[in-house]
């Protein structure tokens, strides 16, 4: 969805791979699903926030879990934004642009 806007996108097929890639590849921003094989998105986000090298990484959680409790949990573990699927493309791009603009 955002690759068409000129962003370089890399993907991970499971939570452990995603966590490793977020640490090793040093992305500018992470779009993280909640429901992943291995580690779920809440755990990944929490672990990334606990590490100095990824503590300030902008994270958008994007999930089919759209209940208020899920959103609250996502924000409590450190997500900058929590969007429920299906997400409006324009809204996602707006959030991505805003978070990247805040980067030093």
C-alpha positions as MATLAB code, in Angstrom:
seq = 'XXXXXXXXXXXXXXXXXXXXXXXXXXXXXXXXXXXXXXXXXXXXXXXXXXXXXXXXXXXXXXXXXXXXXXXXXXXXXXXXXXXXXXXXXXXXXXXXXXXXXXXX';
ca = [
       0.000    0.000    0.000;
       2.728    2.504    0.840;
       5.300    1.019   -1.519;
       3.365    2.633   -4.363;
       4.063    6.010   -2.771;
       7.820    5.614   -3.173;
       8.631    4.159    0.243;
      11.030    1.228    0.440;
       9.156   -1.608    2.144;
      10.530   -4.765    3.708;
       8.293   -7.425    5.219;
       8.606  -10.191    7.763;
       6.528  -13.356    7.803;
       6.478  -13.798   11.587;
       7.027  -11.944   14.837;
      10.533  -13.183   15.594;
      11.789  -12.284   12.135;
      10.108   -8.894   12.377;
      11.737   -8.182   15.720;
      15.153   -9.156   14.359;
      14.679   -7.066   11.214;
      13.542   -4.027   13.192;
      16.710   -4.265   15.251;
      19.207   -5.121   12.519;
      17.836   -3.244    9.492;
      17.119   -0.018   11.398;
      13.979    1.045    9.505;
      12.697    4.614    9.643;
       9.237    3.400   10.641;
       7.543    0.112   11.506;
       4.014   -0.914   10.557;
       3.234   -3.766   12.873;
       0.311   -6.170   12.846;
      -0.944   -7.418   16.201;
      -1.690  -10.976   15.148;
       1.557  -12.586   14.031;
       2.932  -16.121   14.317;
       5.557  -16.443   17.027;
       5.494  -13.150   18.906;
       2.435  -10.939   18.681;
       2.677   -7.268   17.817;
       2.114   -6.128   21.393;
       5.146   -8.116   22.578;
       7.299   -6.917   19.679;
       6.386   -3.301   20.340;
       7.111   -3.683   24.046;
      10.512   -5.252   23.350;
      11.444   -2.566   20.830;
      10.571    0.183   23.302;
      12.761   -1.485   25.954;
      15.895   -1.340   23.776;
      17.789    1.962   23.476;
      18.494    1.518   19.740;
      14.787    1.064   18.897;
      13.090    2.950   21.731;
      12.210    5.918   19.509;
      11.367    3.970   16.352;
       7.985    5.208   15.071;
       5.507    2.337   15.224;
       2.072    2.119   13.661;
       0.069   -0.887   14.798;
      -2.330   -2.060   12.122;
      -4.731   -4.816   13.102;
      -8.056   -6.495   12.563;
      -8.389   -6.254   16.351;
     -10.243   -2.971   16.482;
     -11.755   -2.981   19.970;
     -10.985   -0.058   22.286;
      -9.140   -2.440   24.637;
      -6.838   -3.522   21.788;
      -6.104    0.076   20.832;
      -5.432    0.956   24.465;
      -3.052   -1.987   24.816;
      -1.226   -1.039   21.618;
      -0.701    2.517   22.779;
       0.302    1.396   26.280;
       3.050   -0.875   24.932;
       4.417    2.032   22.934;
       2.782    2.304   19.512;
       2.603    5.841   18.178;
      -0.604    5.053   16.303;
      -3.105    2.190   16.271;
      -5.247    1.715   13.173;
      -7.929   -0.934   12.707;
      -8.271   -2.866    9.449;
      -9.545   -2.261    6.941;
      -7.553    0.937    7.002;
      -8.172    3.829    4.679;
      -5.099    4.256    2.455;
      -5.138    8.033    2.822;
      -5.260    7.793    6.622;
      -2.336    5.357    6.699;
      -0.260    7.567    4.409;
      -1.101   10.611    6.529;
       0.101    8.821    9.693;
       3.273    7.570    7.985;
       4.098   11.038    6.648;
       3.440   12.709   10.005;
       5.580   10.253   11.974;
       8.472   10.417    9.504;
       8.353   14.238    9.578;
       8.943   14.140   13.348;
      12.189   12.184   12.940;
      15.434   14.094   13.529;
];
